[in-house]
Every structure is written in C-alpha cells, then in structure tokens.
Amino acid sequence: MMGVHAEVKVVYRNFNGSWLMTEFNKTYLALLIAAVLSVLGGYSNMLSAQTLSTPFPSNFRNTKNNELYESYALAPVFKKIKQKKPVKVMQIGDSHVKGNFLPRSLGNTLQSYFPNVEFTYYGINGAWARRFYEADMLEKVAFERPDLVVISFGTNEAHGSNFDEYVHTETMDILTERIKERCPGVCFLFTTPPGSYISERTGSYTTGYGRRRRTHYTTQKVENTRTQKVANSITSYCHSHHYAVWDIYGIAGGVNFACSNWKNSGLMNTDCIHYLAQGYNLQGRLLGEAIYKAYLGTPTSGSQTRMMHGSTPQEAKPYKTVKGF
C-alpha cells in the first residue's frame, strides 16, 4: 500500500503553497480508487468462497474441496442471476431425487443465496439416465423451461452387472442433445453417484428333505466398486464436452472412503444404497454451496475459471426405503 499512498500524494501546489488538484489528477485519483476497490472486491469474494464451508462429519476421511469442475460452463446462468433476472433450475434423477430430501435441501440452499432462482425437480425410482431421454420425460423437462438442468444419475447404472462406458457416454450425449433441442440455451450440471453397497454371497446351507429341500445363501454388504467407473465416466464426459460437474463421489472420500464415510457416520439407510434424511440434507447443502462458490469465482464474460470446500448432521431421521434404487 506504500506505492498507492505515494501516488495519491502526487498533486500540484499553486504559487502560494496551498494544495490544488488539477482535473488530470482528479481523474487519475478516481481511476486509482476504482482499481483498488476492484481488487478489494475480488479479494472479498475469494475470502467469502474460502470461508463458506459446510464441514463433513469429523470422521470422514480423504475428503476434497467442495467444488464444481468446468464451472465456467454455468456463466450464462450466473449472468442472469447477476442481472436479477428470473432463473429456473431443475434437478432430474433417480430415487435419490425422488425421495425429496436431497432436492429440497438443494433448492432451499440455492434460494437462500439467489432469491430470483426458482427450483423444481423430478425423480423416478430405479431410473437410469436413458429413461429421461424418452418423449414423456423430455416433455416434463421442456414444460419447466429450465435455464439449468442438474442431472443426477449413476447409482442404478453402477448396479448393472455389465456397465459399458461407451453406452453410458452415448446415453449422456442423447439426453443432453434432446433436452437442448427443446430448451435452447440450457446449461447442464452433472452430479456423480455418492456411493453404495451390493450384496455378495458368502456361503450356502440347505434345509429340509426331499421335495422340501431348500438351498439358502448367506450374504454380506460390500462396496460397489462399479460406482467409481460410473463417476469417472461422468467426469470424463463433462470435461470433454465442457459441462459443469459435481463429483460428490470424489469429494466425499473417493474409491477408498466414499462409501464407508457415509456408512460409518450413520448417514446411510439400512439398504446401504439410499441415505438417511440428514445424509441427503448434507449433500444438498454441499451442492448448493458449490454452485454459490462457482458463482463467486466465475466471470460472466466467458473466461474459464475454477473456484473452490464444503452440516454435520445432528440427528438421523430414517429415510423411507423406496422400491427400486
């Protein structure tokens, strides 16, 4: 700041020694003050993004900064928000969305930051992404005329026995292209699946005799390793197609801890696929904060910028198990 102080004192004296500002110096000083305020404003936004952070439970391991990747892709949406124009955000997905807790938490978080945002959602139990490029689902999306579609699939794809990344990529391509045809100018934000478990056989035993003889199998819950393949497929697709993505799988622990972090914190439902209400509420707040941080750090002029980290649940209310995933 010494340089700024010295420059501000560059004014001229008149013949009797009193200070006198010339028109040139007034203009120079005004420009200098504007530059300083701009720097301080940017620093303030940076501090806001850094201090805005809902923490994970203390026993979560290997967490990463809560941020969006390719967030510059949301610049058109952020521009409308800054212009105080109405903005419609729609989330589509599987039972994680259908269960209400996640999207309601996301919507409430976004509206706490952006009063001009209208939020809606639509989820289907057991849905894969391909379900939403069918005509009836496309009409539901088009009817809302969204500026931003949050696409939250992947859990059911990861539970398929033969996940094919090529087919998955093709599905995301068809989905986004068909939505864009009906909603010109729409932006997309993908989310990765948060992690889940599958049942694995550990042994068998028989009961009864003759016609009454039955074979029973014992199972245990093991982490669904295909989730990582699905998450990687989504993030790679978004990177190559310049779509924003929120990788909750990587943020919440990655391949080694994404599943166990939620389970060990008591935030997973007993089926080890869905989450308790507090788990979904935490995910919704984290996603809303990540979007807000992107808003603070993404210029609306089109330049590419990445931003930045991210309630510890106080009580766990059970999430009612729904049929399908």
C-alpha positions as CSV (number, residue, x, y, z in Angstrom):
1,M,0.0,0.0,0.0
2,M,3.0,2.3,0.3
3,G,3.0,2.7,-3.5
4,V,-0.6,3.7,-3.5
5,H,-0.1,6.2,-0.7
6,A,2.8,7.8,-2.6
7,E,0.8,8.0,-5.8
8,V,-2.1,9.6,-4.2
9,K,0.1,12.4,-2.9
10,V,1.2,13.3,-6.4
11,V,-0.7,16.6,-6.6
12,Y,0.4,20.1,-7.5
13,R,1.0,23.1,-5.4
14,N,-0.1,26.5,-6.6
15,F,2.1,29.6,-6.3
16,N,1.2,30.4,-2.6
17,G,1.9,26.8,-1.4
18,S,-1.7,25.5,-1.0
19,W,-2.7,22.1,-2.3
20,L,-4.6,22.2,-5.6
21,M,-6.0,19.3,-7.6
22,T,-5.8,19.6,-11.3
23,E,-8.5,18.0,-13.5
24,F,-5.9,15.4,-14.6
25,N,-5.2,14.4,-11.0
26,K,-8.9,14.1,-10.1
27,T,-9.4,11.7,-13.0
28,Y,-6.2,9.8,-12.1
29,L,-7.2,9.5,-8.4
30,A,-10.8,8.3,-9.4
31,L,-9.3,5.6,-11.6
32,L,-6.9,4.6,-8.8
33,I,-9.6,4.3,-6.2
34,A,-11.8,2.3,-8.6
35,A,-8.9,-0.1,-9.2
36,V,-8.2,-0.5,-5.5
37,L,-11.9,-1.2,-4.8
38,S,-12.0,-3.7,-7.6
39,V,-9.0,-5.6,-6.1
40,L,-10.5,-5.5,-2.6
41,G,-13.9,-6.7,-4.0
42,G,-12.3,-9.6,-5.7
43,Y,-10.3,-10.4,-2.5
44,S,-13.6,-10.2,-0.5
45,N,-15.2,-12.7,-2.9
46,M,-12.2,-15.0,-2.6
47,L,-12.5,-14.9,1.2
48,S,-16.2,-15.5,1.0
49,A,-15.7,-18.6,-1.1
50,Q,-13.0,-19.9,1.2
51,T,-14.9,-19.3,4.4
52,L,-18.2,-20.7,3.0
53,S,-17.8,-24.3,4.0
54,T,-20.3,-26.7,5.5
55,P,-18.0,-29.4,7.0
56,F,-18.3,-33.1,6.6
57,P,-18.6,-35.1,9.9
58,S,-15.3,-35.3,11.7
59,N,-14.7,-39.0,10.9
60,F,-14.9,-38.5,7.2
61,R,-11.5,-39.4,5.6
62,N,-9.8,-38.3,2.4
63,T,-12.3,-35.5,1.6
64,K,-11.5,-32.9,-1.0
65,N,-12.5,-29.3,-1.6
66,N,-16.2,-29.0,-2.3
67,E,-16.2,-27.5,-5.8
68,L,-17.6,-27.8,-9.2
69,Y,-15.4,-28.7,-12.2
70,E,-15.8,-27.0,-15.5
71,S,-17.8,-24.3,-13.6
72,Y,-17.3,-21.7,-16.3
73,A,-20.0,-23.6,-18.3
74,L,-22.5,-22.1,-15.9
75,A,-21.6,-18.5,-16.8
76,P,-24.8,-17.8,-18.8
77,V,-26.9,-18.8,-15.7
78,F,-24.7,-16.7,-13.4
79,K,-25.0,-13.8,-15.7
80,K,-28.8,-13.9,-15.5
81,I,-28.6,-14.2,-11.7
82,K,-26.3,-11.1,-11.5
83,Q,-28.7,-9.2,-13.8
84,K,-31.5,-10.2,-11.3
85,K,-33.5,-11.9,-14.0
86,P,-35.7,-15.0,-13.1
87,V,-33.7,-18.2,-13.3
88,K,-35.2,-21.7,-13.3
89,V,-33.2,-24.7,-12.0
90,M,-34.5,-28.2,-12.5
91,Q,-33.0,-31.4,-11.0
92,I,-33.7,-34.7,-12.6
93,G,-32.6,-38.1,-11.3
94,D,-33.3,-41.5,-9.7
95,S,-34.7,-42.3,-6.3
96,H,-32.1,-40.0,-4.6
97,V,-34.0,-37.2,-6.2
98,K,-37.4,-38.8,-5.9
99,G,-37.0,-39.1,-2.2
100,N,-37.4,-35.3,-1.8
101,F,-34.7,-34.7,0.9
102,L,-31.8,-34.1,-1.5
103,P,-33.6,-31.7,-4.0
104,R,-35.4,-29.8,-1.2
105,S,-32.1,-29.2,0.6
106,L,-30.5,-28.1,-2.7
107,G,-33.4,-25.8,-3.6
108,N,-33.5,-24.2,-0.2
109,T,-29.8,-23.6,-0.2
110,L,-29.8,-22.1,-3.7
111,Q,-32.8,-19.8,-2.8
112,S,-31.0,-18.6,0.3
113,Y,-28.2,-17.3,-1.9
114,F,-30.2,-16.4,-5.0
115,P,-33.7,-15.0,-4.3
116,N,-34.5,-14.9,-8.1
117,V,-34.0,-18.6,-8.5
118,E,-37.0,-20.9,-8.9
119,F,-36.2,-24.6,-8.2
120,T,-38.1,-27.7,-9.3
121,Y,-37.2,-31.4,-9.5
122,Y,-38.4,-34.7,-10.9
123,G,-37.1,-38.2,-9.9
124,I,-38.1,-41.7,-10.7
125,N,-37.3,-44.8,-8.6
126,G,-35.0,-47.1,-10.4
127,A,-34.3,-44.7,-13.3
128,W,-31.2,-44.8,-15.4
129,A,-30.3,-41.7,-17.4
130,R,-31.7,-43.1,-20.5
131,R,-35.2,-43.1,-19.0
132,F,-35.2,-39.3,-19.3
133,Y,-34.5,-39.0,-23.0
134,E,-37.8,-40.7,-23.7
135,A,-40.5,-38.4,-25.0
136,D,-42.7,-38.3,-21.9
137,M,-39.8,-37.3,-19.7
138,L,-38.5,-34.7,-22.2
139,E,-41.9,-33.1,-22.2
140,K,-41.8,-32.8,-18.4
141,V,-38.4,-31.0,-18.6
142,A,-39.4,-28.8,-21.5
143,F,-42.6,-27.8,-19.7
144,E,-40.5,-26.2,-16.9
145,R,-38.3,-24.2,-19.4
146,P,-35.2,-24.5,-17.2
147,D,-32.1,-22.4,-17.5
148,L,-30.1,-25.1,-15.7
149,V,-30.7,-28.8,-15.5
150,V,-29.0,-30.7,-12.7
151,I,-28.6,-34.3,-13.9
152,S,-28.2,-36.8,-11.0
153,F,-28.0,-40.4,-12.2
154,G,-25.5,-43.2,-11.8
155,T,-26.5,-45.4,-8.9
156,N,-28.6,-47.7,-11.0
157,E,-26.0,-47.8,-13.8
158,A,-23.5,-48.9,-11.2
159,H,-25.7,-51.7,-10.0
160,G,-26.0,-53.1,-13.6
161,S,-23.8,-56.2,-13.9
162,N,-22.2,-55.1,-17.2
163,F,-21.6,-51.4,-17.1
164,D,-20.4,-50.2,-20.5
165,E,-18.7,-46.7,-20.6
166,Y,-19.3,-46.3,-24.3
167,V,-23.0,-46.9,-24.0
168,H,-23.1,-44.6,-20.9
169,T,-21.4,-41.8,-22.8
170,E,-23.8,-42.3,-25.7
171,T,-26.7,-42.1,-23.3
172,M,-25.5,-38.8,-21.8
173,D,-25.0,-37.4,-25.3
174,I,-28.5,-38.3,-26.4
175,L,-30.0,-36.9,-23.2
176,T,-28.3,-33.6,-23.3
177,E,-28.9,-33.1,-27.1
178,R,-32.6,-33.9,-26.8
179,I,-33.0,-31.5,-23.9
180,K,-31.1,-28.8,-25.8
181,E,-33.4,-29.2,-28.8
182,R,-36.4,-28.5,-26.5
183,C,-34.7,-25.9,-24.2
184,P,-32.4,-23.7,-26.3
185,G,-29.6,-22.1,-24.3
186,V,-30.0,-24.5,-21.4
187,C,-26.9,-25.3,-19.2
188,F,-26.1,-28.6,-17.6
189,L,-24.6,-29.6,-14.2
190,F,-24.0,-33.3,-13.8
191,T,-23.5,-35.0,-10.4
192,T,-21.8,-38.3,-9.7
193,P,-23.4,-41.1,-7.6
194,P,-22.4,-40.8,-3.9
195,G,-21.6,-44.5,-3.4
196,S,-23.4,-47.6,-2.4
197,Y,-23.1,-51.3,-1.4
198,I,-24.1,-54.5,-3.0
199,S,-24.8,-57.9,-1.6
200,E,-22.2,-60.6,-2.1
201,R,-22.7,-64.3,-1.4
202,T,-20.5,-65.7,1.3
203,G,-21.8,-69.2,1.6
204,S,-24.9,-71.5,1.5
205,Y,-26.7,-74.1,3.5
206,T,-29.7,-76.4,2.9
207,T,-32.8,-77.2,5.0
208,G,-35.5,-79.8,4.7
209,Y,-35.5,-83.1,2.9
210,G,-36.8,-84.4,-0.4
211,R,-39.2,-82.0,-2.1
212,R,-38.9,-79.7,0.9
213,R,-35.2,-79.4,0.5
214,R,-34.2,-75.7,0.0
215,T,-30.9,-74.0,-0.5
216,H,-30.2,-70.8,1.3
217,Y,-27.5,-68.3,0.7
218,T,-25.7,-66.1,3.2
219,T,-24.6,-62.6,2.0
220,Q,-22.7,-59.6,3.2
221,K,-22.7,-56.0,2.1
222,V,-19.6,-55.0,0.1
223,E,-18.7,-51.7,-1.5
224,N,-20.0,-51.4,-5.1
225,T,-16.7,-50.8,-7.0
226,R,-18.6,-50.1,-10.2
227,T,-19.6,-46.7,-8.7
228,Q,-16.0,-45.5,-9.4
229,K,-16.3,-46.4,-13.1
230,V,-19.6,-44.6,-13.4
231,A,-18.2,-41.5,-11.6
232,N,-15.1,-41.5,-13.8
233,S,-17.3,-41.8,-16.9
234,I,-19.4,-38.8,-15.9
235,T,-16.5,-36.6,-15.0
236,S,-14.6,-37.5,-18.2
237,Y,-17.7,-36.8,-20.3
238,C,-18.2,-33.4,-18.7
239,H,-14.6,-32.5,-19.2
240,S,-14.6,-33.4,-22.9
241,H,-18.0,-31.7,-23.5
242,H,-17.5,-28.7,-21.3
243,Y,-20.3,-29.3,-18.9
244,A,-20.1,-28.5,-15.2
245,V,-19.9,-31.5,-12.9
246,W,-20.1,-32.0,-9.1
247,D,-18.1,-35.1,-8.2
248,I,-19.5,-36.0,-4.7
249,Y,-18.0,-39.5,-5.0
250,G,-14.5,-38.0,-5.2
251,I,-15.2,-35.1,-2.8
252,A,-16.6,-37.4,0.0
253,G,-13.7,-39.8,0.0
254,G,-13.1,-41.3,-3.4
255,V,-12.6,-45.0,-4.1
256,N,-11.2,-45.9,-0.7
257,F,-13.7,-44.0,1.5
258,A,-16.7,-42.6,-0.4
259,C,-18.9,-45.5,0.8
260,S,-17.5,-46.2,4.2
261,N,-17.5,-42.5,5.2
262,W,-21.3,-42.2,4.9
263,K,-22.0,-45.6,6.4
264,N,-19.6,-45.2,9.4
265,S,-21.1,-41.8,10.1
266,G,-24.6,-43.3,10.4
267,L,-25.9,-41.4,7.3
268,M,-26.8,-44.4,5.1
269,N,-30.0,-46.3,5.2
270,T,-30.0,-49.9,6.1
271,D,-30.2,-51.0,2.5
272,C,-26.8,-49.3,2.0
273,I,-28.0,-47.7,-1.2
274,H,-30.1,-44.8,0.0
275,Y,-29.3,-42.3,2.7
276,L,-30.9,-41.0,5.9
277,A,-32.6,-37.7,5.7
278,Q,-29.6,-36.0,7.3
279,G,-27.3,-37.5,4.7
280,Y,-29.4,-36.2,1.9
281,N,-29.7,-32.8,3.6
282,L,-25.9,-32.6,3.9
283,Q,-25.5,-33.5,0.2
284,G,-28.0,-30.9,-0.9
285,R,-26.3,-28.1,1.1
286,L,-22.9,-29.1,-0.2
287,L,-24.1,-29.0,-3.8
288,G,-25.8,-25.6,-3.2
289,E,-22.7,-24.2,-1.7
290,A,-20.5,-25.5,-4.5
291,I,-22.8,-23.7,-7.0
292,Y,-22.6,-20.5,-5.0
293,K,-18.8,-20.7,-4.8
294,A,-18.7,-21.1,-8.6
295,Y,-20.9,-18.1,-8.9
296,L,-18.4,-16.0,-6.8
297,G,-15.5,-17.2,-8.8
298,T,-16.8,-17.5,-12.4
299,P,-16.7,-14.4,-14.6
300,T,-19.7,-14.0,-16.8
301,S,-17.5,-12.7,-19.7
302,G,-16.7,-16.3,-20.8
303,S,-13.2,-16.8,-19.4
304,Q,-12.6,-20.1,-17.8
305,T,-12.3,-20.0,-14.0
306,R,-12.5,-22.7,-11.4
307,M,-13.4,-22.0,-7.8
308,M,-13.3,-23.8,-4.6
309,H,-14.7,-26.6,0.1
310,G,-17.5,-27.7,1.8
311,S,-23.6,-29.6,8.5
312,T,-22.7,-32.0,10.4
313,P,-25.9,-33.9,11.0
314,Q,-27.2,-33.5,14.5
315,E,-29.8,-36.2,14.3
316,A,-30.6,-39.0,11.8
317,K,-34.2,-39.3,10.7
318,P,-34.8,-42.5,8.8
319,Y,-35.3,-42.2,5.0
320,K,-38.2,-44.4,4.0
321,T,-36.9,-47.1,1.7
322,V,-38.5,-46.9,-1.7
323,K,-38.9,-49.6,-4.2
324,G,-36.0,-49.6,-6.7
325,F,-32.9,-47.5,-6.4
